[in-house]
Amino acid sequence: MNIHADQRPAYGSDNKTSSTGSSGRSTTGDINADLNNLRSDFNSLKDTMTDYISKTGTDALDSAKKTTSDVANKASDLASAASEQAKTFASELERMGRNNPSAPSQARCWWVL
C-alpha cells in the first residue's frame, strides 16, 4: 500500500488545529521550547536528588558519629569500672594479708595459682 504524505494522520488537507490554533504539526520553536522545559525539569530533579542524597549522607554520618561516641563513652566507663574493681580487689587482698600475718605463704600460693 502506498501512502502519500497527504494521506497520513495530521498531514492531511483538512488542516486540523490544536488548542493553540496552529496546524497539527509541531514547529521547530515548539519542539525547542518543549526541549528547554524538559531540560529545566531534569535539572530541577537532579538538584532535588543531589540535595536529598547529601542530606541523607550527612544524617547517616551524624548518626554514625553519635553511635561511635556513645560506644567509646561506654567502653571508657567499663574500663574505669574494671580498673576500680581491680584496685578494690588488690586493696582487699592487701587487707587480708595484714589481718592474717601468719598465712602469707597461703596468700602467695593462691595468688600465683
Backbone bond lengths (Angstrom), bond angles and torsions (degrees), N, CA, C in turn:
res aa  C-N    CA-C-N  psi(-1)  N-CA   C-N-CA  omega(-1)  CA-C   N-CA-C  phi
1 M - - - 1.438 - - 1.519 108.12 -
2 N 1.301 115.54 129.01 1.453 120.79 177.78 1.514 109.05 -94.74
3 I 1.315 114.61 125.94 1.460 119.30 177.42 1.511 107.04 -111.00
4 H 1.288 115.71 123.92 1.456 120.80 177.41 1.521 108.81 -89.76
5 A 1.280 115.98 157.02 1.461 121.51 -177.11 1.518 111.74 -53.76
6 D 1.288 118.83 -34.66 1.459 120.50 -177.63 1.524 113.18 -78.56
7 Q 1.340 118.76 -8.09 1.463 121.57 -179.71 1.530 112.50 -96.99
8 R 1.297 118.37 -8.81 1.473 120.65 -179.25 1.523 110.15 -77.45
9 P 1.347 116.98 148.61 1.470 119.46 178.11 1.522 110.51 -57.41
10 A 1.293 116.85 143.50 1.459 125.96 179.18 1.515 113.09 67.70
11 Y 1.338 117.85 3.50 1.452 120.48 177.63 1.521 111.48 -119.95
12 G 1.289 116.20 6.78 1.459 120.28 -176.15 1.514 112.27 -74.75
13 S 1.303 114.70 179.34 1.458 120.34 -177.76 1.515 112.18 -87.49
14 D 1.369 117.39 0.21 1.456 118.74 -178.16 1.522 112.16 -77.54
15 N 1.331 117.72 -5.98 1.460 123.49 173.19 1.529 112.01 54.70
16 K 1.344 116.51 59.44 1.467 121.60 177.30 1.523 109.30 -62.98
17 T 1.310 116.76 147.06 1.460 120.17 179.71 1.509 109.94 -122.32
18 S 1.330 116.16 151.02 1.460 121.63 176.62 1.515 108.95 -92.84
19 S 1.316 116.12 -175.07 1.466 119.73 -177.97 1.521 111.89 -65.14
20 T 1.320 117.36 -19.31 1.464 119.49 179.45 1.518 111.23 -87.88
21 G 1.309 116.34 -7.72 1.451 119.05 178.17 1.511 112.87 90.96
22 S 1.310 119.93 1.10 1.453 121.55 178.92 1.512 108.97 -90.28
23 S 1.282 116.62 173.50 1.467 119.55 179.88 1.517 109.20 -67.04
24 G 1.320 118.00 168.01 1.452 123.42 -177.84 1.512 112.99 -65.21
25 R 1.290 117.49 -14.78 1.468 120.52 -179.80 1.520 110.37 -81.80
26 S 1.361 115.78 142.18 1.462 120.26 173.96 1.516 108.73 -81.99
27 T 1.287 115.94 137.10 1.456 119.40 178.41 1.522 109.15 -87.75
28 T 1.297 115.20 164.74 1.465 120.41 178.14 1.523 110.19 -59.22
29 G 1.322 115.59 -37.71 1.471 119.48 178.50 1.520 111.54 -63.66
30 D 1.343 117.02 -40.42 1.466 120.69 178.12 1.521 110.95 -64.51
31 I 1.324 115.88 -43.22 1.462 120.07 179.85 1.517 110.35 -63.88
32 N 1.330 116.93 -42.93 1.469 120.49 178.78 1.525 110.94 -64.36
33 A 1.326 117.03 -39.91 1.466 120.32 178.82 1.528 110.06 -64.65
34 D 1.351 115.91 -43.64 1.469 119.45 177.88 1.520 111.21 -62.79
35 L 1.309 116.43 -40.59 1.462 121.02 179.14 1.523 110.75 -64.86
36 N 1.313 117.21 -41.70 1.470 120.54 177.78 1.529 110.84 -64.84
37 N 1.338 116.65 -40.35 1.471 119.56 176.52 1.523 110.97 -63.25
38 L 1.316 116.68 -41.05 1.459 121.11 178.46 1.522 110.69 -63.83
39 R 1.316 116.98 -42.46 1.477 120.68 177.18 1.525 110.56 -61.56
40 S 1.316 115.70 -43.72 1.463 120.10 179.78 1.524 110.84 -62.41
41 D 1.335 116.49 -44.98 1.468 120.32 178.39 1.523 111.18 -62.90
42 F 1.311 116.96 -41.54 1.459 121.10 179.93 1.525 110.75 -64.01
43 N 1.338 116.74 -44.52 1.466 120.22 178.75 1.526 111.47 -63.45
44 S 1.322 116.63 -38.17 1.461 120.66 177.02 1.528 110.67 -64.06
45 L 1.322 116.38 -43.54 1.459 121.02 177.55 1.526 110.81 -63.10
46 K 1.313 116.13 -41.92 1.467 121.19 178.65 1.536 109.98 -60.85
47 D 1.334 117.03 -45.44 1.472 120.24 179.08 1.524 111.48 -63.02
48 T 1.337 116.20 -41.78 1.464 120.43 178.95 1.525 110.85 -61.60
49 M 1.326 116.69 -45.42 1.465 120.71 -179.70 1.531 110.91 -66.16
50 T 1.316 117.38 -39.62 1.462 120.92 178.48 1.522 110.31 -61.64
51 D 1.337 116.85 -44.79 1.461 120.93 178.30 1.526 111.02 -62.35
52 Y 1.330 116.45 -43.04 1.467 121.06 -179.54 1.527 111.10 -63.28
53 I 1.327 116.24 -46.46 1.464 120.22 -179.56 1.520 110.30 -64.62
54 S 1.304 116.77 -40.67 1.468 120.72 178.68 1.520 110.88 -62.52
55 K 1.334 117.14 -45.77 1.464 120.63 -179.88 1.520 110.73 -65.16
56 T 1.333 116.55 -41.99 1.457 120.66 179.54 1.522 110.22 -62.97
57 G 1.326 116.80 -43.18 1.468 120.95 178.34 1.516 111.45 -63.43
58 T 1.326 116.54 -41.92 1.460 120.94 178.98 1.524 110.50 -64.60
59 D 1.330 117.07 -43.23 1.465 120.73 178.16 1.529 111.11 -61.93
60 A 1.324 116.66 -41.78 1.467 120.88 179.34 1.531 110.29 -65.11
61 L 1.322 116.82 -41.27 1.462 120.74 178.78 1.520 110.65 -64.45
62 D 1.333 117.09 -44.42 1.462 120.56 178.24 1.525 111.00 -60.99
63 S 1.319 116.37 -41.76 1.468 120.96 178.62 1.521 110.77 -63.71
64 A 1.323 116.63 -42.85 1.469 120.43 179.21 1.528 110.87 -64.31
65 K 1.331 116.38 -41.14 1.470 119.75 178.12 1.523 111.17 -62.54
66 K 1.333 116.65 -43.50 1.465 120.61 -179.95 1.523 110.38 -63.87
67 T 1.331 116.69 -44.01 1.460 120.77 -179.84 1.528 110.23 -62.79
68 T 1.323 116.28 -44.76 1.458 120.56 178.98 1.528 110.42 -61.46
69 S 1.313 116.09 -42.49 1.462 120.36 178.78 1.528 110.97 -63.73
70 D 1.334 116.91 -42.75 1.469 120.70 178.50 1.526 111.10 -62.12
71 V 1.332 116.63 -43.77 1.471 120.54 179.58 1.524 110.14 -64.34
72 A 1.325 116.73 -42.24 1.464 120.24 179.40 1.526 110.72 -63.07
73 N 1.334 116.44 -41.02 1.470 119.51 178.61 1.526 111.25 -65.10
74 K 1.321 117.25 -42.36 1.463 120.21 179.11 1.522 111.08 -66.33
75 A 1.327 117.10 -39.05 1.462 120.51 177.56 1.523 110.22 -64.42
76 S 1.313 116.65 -40.30 1.463 120.83 177.69 1.527 110.82 -64.05
77 D 1.349 115.88 -43.08 1.461 119.89 177.77 1.524 110.86 -62.25
78 L 1.326 116.31 -41.69 1.456 121.17 179.54 1.526 110.60 -64.70
79 A 1.320 117.25 -42.60 1.467 121.10 178.61 1.528 110.48 -64.04
80 S 1.317 116.82 -40.31 1.470 120.09 178.32 1.524 110.79 -64.33
81 A 1.338 116.31 -42.82 1.468 120.09 179.26 1.526 110.65 -64.46
82 A 1.338 116.80 -42.33 1.464 120.31 179.08 1.524 110.58 -64.05
83 S 1.310 116.83 -40.86 1.466 121.03 178.40 1.530 110.71 -63.47
84 E 1.322 114.97 -42.77 1.479 119.61 179.00 1.527 110.63 -64.02
85 Q 1.321 117.47 -40.88 1.466 120.59 178.68 1.519 111.08 -66.28
86 A 1.332 117.35 -38.84 1.463 120.61 177.69 1.530 110.40 -63.18
87 K 1.332 116.62 -41.85 1.467 120.13 178.23 1.525 110.27 -64.52
88 T 1.329 116.26 -42.14 1.464 120.41 179.03 1.525 110.48 -63.20
89 F 1.330 117.00 -42.61 1.449 121.48 179.21 1.527 110.41 -63.53
90 A 1.324 117.47 -43.83 1.474 121.37 178.58 1.521 110.41 -63.35
91 S 1.329 116.08 -41.96 1.472 119.57 178.60 1.523 110.65 -63.86
92 E 1.313 116.75 -39.20 1.463 121.05 179.04 1.520 110.72 -65.41
93 L 1.318 118.12 -42.20 1.466 121.30 176.92 1.523 110.87 -62.87
94 E 1.315 115.54 -41.42 1.467 119.89 178.59 1.521 110.15 -63.74
95 R 1.330 117.80 -43.37 1.468 121.94 178.52 1.521 110.21 -62.14
96 M 1.343 116.26 -42.75 1.464 119.49 179.38 1.531 110.73 -62.81
97 G 1.316 116.58 -38.47 1.467 120.41 178.32 1.519 111.90 -65.33
98 R 1.321 117.46 -37.65 1.467 120.96 178.35 1.530 111.24 -71.27
99 N 1.340 116.60 -37.57 1.462 120.14 -179.02 1.529 112.35 -74.00
100 N 1.323 118.79 -22.95 1.465 122.95 -179.31 1.529 109.25 -125.15
101 P 1.318 117.16 71.55 1.464 118.65 -176.69 1.538 112.29 -66.28
102 S 1.302 118.50 -18.70 1.460 119.81 -178.44 1.532 112.06 -80.73
103 A 1.315 118.70 -8.09 1.463 120.57 -176.76 1.528 113.87 -119.62
104 P 1.331 119.06 36.50 1.471 117.77 -179.94 1.527 112.23 -67.88
105 S 1.330 117.32 -30.97 1.455 118.25 -179.16 1.526 110.15 -68.28
106 Q 1.330 117.35 -34.25 1.463 120.20 177.74 1.533 110.28 -66.91
107 A 1.294 115.95 -41.98 1.468 119.70 179.59 1.519 109.89 -63.76
108 R 1.347 116.31 -41.11 1.440 119.46 179.16 1.527 111.40 -64.27
109 C 1.321 115.28 -43.26 1.465 118.54 179.67 1.528 110.80 -63.85
110 W 1.318 116.05 -41.97 1.456 119.09 -179.90 1.534 110.11 -64.73
111 W 1.328 115.16 -40.64 1.453 120.72 -177.54 1.531 110.75 -65.68
112 V 1.309 116.70 -38.38 1.453 121.32 179.58 1.508 111.52 -68.69
113 L 1.330 116.86 -37.49 1.451 120.32 178.98 1.500 108.69 -64.84
